[in-house]
Amino acid sequence: MWALEDEGFAVQVAGGRREAAERVKRRPPALVVLDMGLPPDEGDSVAADVRAACGQVPILLITADGKASQKARRVGAFAYLHKPFDVERLVFLVRERLSAAS
């Protein structure tokens, strides 16, 4: 997430479901970058927790497997990236989505 910080974005990092839930309750995010490489089903749970706490916050999904589009639809992500991903593409997608929302 250093690339997003280098571009001037305020970034919060959570290492799992509980930490993510606590962080979004304290400070609702404008956008979530969700790594589906979390323990089984935890990515889905994080997405559900974020939605419950913050409504329809945009989610950008990152995954290493071949089911990225299915996972993105399942969690309601606006876009997805395959690992390894291009950092410039990540920054572009975040910037584009946040610009569209303002």
Protein Blocks (a to p, Z undefined) as FASTA:
>chain_A
ZZmmmnopacdddfbfklmmmmmmmmccfbdcddfkbcehklmmmmmmmmmmnopadcdd
ddfbfklmmmmmmnopabdcdddddfklmmmmmmmmmmmmZZ
